[in-house]
Amino acid sequence: MDDRRSTPRLSVSLEAVWDRESDNHPALITDLSLGGCYMNTVGEIMSGEMVGFRVLLPDGDWLYVEGEVRHHTVGRGFGVQFTDLDPDQNEKIEWLLRLAQEAGTEADSISANLVAE
């Protein structure tokens, strides 16, 4: 399969909540890049839809971002391409990526659990 991502992604474990039609849906972000993320979640959504969601940061703060659903798998989750990130949002995503990289290994797949358990 051809990987069309324009930015490298890292494996993470970040709690999130996404909103749709006045309902909140819990999710777990399992990979992250400057361009987008993948959210493991249930809830109906279609490719092309815009979605807003909040990500729980390791410092206990929340980051709100929006994006376009690029692909989805019913009952498993969906991939989001971020849209219109402001400088603060971009800085926080870069910070998360640095944390994930520092917590990872030298292996090809860098993995980090950034959520306190």
DAUR-V70878 format. One record per backbone hydrogen bond with DSSP energy under -1.0 kcal/mol. NH is the residue of the N-H (numbers start at 0). CO is the residue of the C=O. If there is no record, write none. Layout:
nh=<NH;NH>
co=<CO;CO>
This chain:
nh=<9;10;11;13;15;16;17;18;19;22;24;26;27;28;29;31;32;36;37;38;39;40;47;48;50;52;53;54;55;56;59;62;64;66;67;68;69;70;72;75;76;77;78;79;80;81;82;89;90;91;92;93;94;95;96;97;98;99;100;101;102>
co=<31;109;29;28;26;53;24;51;22;19;17;15;39;13;37;9;35;79;30;77;27;75;68;45;66;64;16;62;14;60;56;54;52;50;80;48;78;78;76;72;72;38;70;36;67;34;65;85;86;87;88;89;90;91;92;93;94;95;96;97;98>
